């Protein structure tokens, strides 16, 4: 019989948490960049985000055949917003300051394109995507 106790440890339930300075432009009272609190999304959350960003498109006029199309930009943005726990991107006061109505628009407005890409890369690393990519790179190199 197999030993399942390795899968039933409290640390197995913990999600990856990290602090990350997404921008040098947001500083605290001491002049240090404010760190954002990030939590890696669960596979369930990722699937829910993916489903919400995917739509069915009819292939023929009879609308009997469909294909799926995913809005990749929206998917990645929602993945990042799901990971950001601080600052609260759903805070009405923060959204009002930036003149936006949702978390996705807020993060796209707050950050420069380079800062947004760095944050997206950090969330991808926390979710384990970069590890798989790096092993593929090593395999191709050899």
C-alpha positions, 0 to 999 in steps of 0.5 A: 500500500502506498504512503499518502502521508506525504500528500497530507501535510499542512504545508501542502495546503499553503499557496505561494506568497511573495512580496514584489515591488511592482514599481519604483514609482510608488514609495513609502514614507522612507522613500522605499518602493512599496511591495505588493503582496502576491498569492499564486492562484490555484488551478481552480481559479486559473480555470475559472478565469480561462473559462470567463475569457473564452467564448464560442464562435460559430463556424458556419451560418447554421450555427451548428459548429463552433470553435473557441477563442480566448482573449489572451490579453484579458486572461493574463490581466485577470490572472495578475489581478487574481494574484494581487492581494495588496494593494486591493485592486477592487478598492473603490477609492483607488479606482476612483483616483485612477478614473477606472471601474474595474481591477483590470483597468486599474492595474493597466492604468497604474503600471507602465507596460514594462512594470506590468510585464514584470509583474506578469512574469513574477505571477507566472513564476509563482504559479510554476509556469516559468519552471516548465519553460526553463526545463524546455529551454534546457532540453532544447539546448542539449 
